[in-house]
Amino acid sequence: MKRFFTLLTLLIISFANAQAFSGKGDTKFDVAANIQEHGSGIRISTDFGLGENISVGATASYLLSVDKDGLGNKPDFGDRADLKVRFNANLGNVFNVDEKVDIYPGLDLGLRNFGAHLGVRYFFTDGFGIMSEIGFPIAKYKPEATGFERLNNQFTFNIGASFNL
């Protein structure tokens, strides 16, 4: 039994040299739960490294569970879905944190708003990690949005898995 745990510990340590963001050419793919007021769903995103601390990417989200409005109506597909392009400043090495951690503030331009996000990724291995991100609108395209138009125009919390491609 001691040999088993020793072998397991050595295997874990050998995989623990993961690097969160390696700069130009680095590609990340995230799958996350999207949690927000009056709904929850799934979010996928990808980021491509352009430089030592810069990446660009895209995000798609779809709300699976949404509250009905006051009249009992459910939102249609267009109200549930959102697409965004994004720009990140990957600052893990700037803050001199563990190389397995990537802290990235950024901006996004979507179908419903211009917004910002702040996220963190932690990689257990070179290929797999966890991520968490918050996002919020800065400027809404339709400030007087009502009803289901507000679904993808609010504060969001995302948590999920991250993959190094």
PyMOL commands that set and color helices and strands:
alter all, ss='L'
color gray80, all
select helices_A, chain A and resi 2-15+77-80+147-150
alter helices_A, ss='H'
color red, helices_A
select strands_A, chain A and resi 27-36+39-49+54-66+81-89+101-110+113-123+128-140+156-164
alter strands_A, ss='S'
color yellow, strands_A
deselect
rebuild
show_as cartoon
